[in-house]
């Protein structure tokens, strides 16, 4: 199981539970050892394009951002850099510790400090453009729109800032259940909407102009007699297809919806703590035991399951052409055949756990480990 923790939002706790901002860890790693890596006869090649170092994650999860041929990355100690072919085009050090990876586009590279200060750098030169104090913890990379930046606070508020100067535009907040996962789930800006999953299994669709709710989709429904059993929070960033939006929750369901009318295309019981990926054929998910599942993208029917990597603390999956990529808690990158789920290749990117999402990059992908290694691969 994953090392996610539960954050108390507003629980009048019993003696065994602390009120306020206490946390506990029902998702701590199983005492069972991770599945051993057996000898593998590769059917594909993970070709390392380049590797660079940005600094350690320090207990946080730092996800790189890709824009064109550039990879933007950050570290807990405050380093922020832009890399091409393994070479730093620029690298700066903020005067604050950081808590989240980079959100980037052609104009800005945006990071967040542990005290909640959002810092924006010029994407081309690395010069600081503006700062905006939020006064809230942020664990997920900022999302960048045409002229705004959306940051998700760990209390699940969405805060939109003006991309020109960091001034606040709007705040979206909804009521949280008593218990909520302290996750690294991000925000997706797609077309003219903002998408984000929330505690209680809700997927919100917002108007980026004012943060108003356009609609709310029910991915999962909390079930159980206790507050712990009723945790059914959406995990990971939502994914979209041509006319579909999909998400998965912890202790709940995976579901896809028609974006034209909000109707559910399919839903099935599932529990994940890292999120999902989707293309025109499959929805790819990792369950709480670290088994990888492929579901039919349009019906939700099971296609295959790969459980050779159980208890290896897998990352969110990424579909790269005919393959599926996951990172693990020991720094390995695993390549699976998209059609069958069979293991196709394996490479150790570094000694640090790959907890952040792999990110598509050219004909391959890039990963960032907890030890600060940024590694770009091409799949052949």
PyMOL commands that set and color helices and strands:
alter all, ss='L'
color gray80, all
select strands_A, chain A and resi 5-8+23-24+46-53+65-67+70-74+79-84+87-93+98-104+108-113+117-122+128-133+143-144+148-152+158-162+168-172+179-182+188-190+193-198+202-207+213-218+234-240+244-249+252-258+264-270+276-278+282-286+292-296+302-306+318-320+323-327+332-337+343-348+359-361+364-368+373-379
alter strands_A, ss='S'
color yellow, strands_A
deselect
rebuild
show_as cartoon
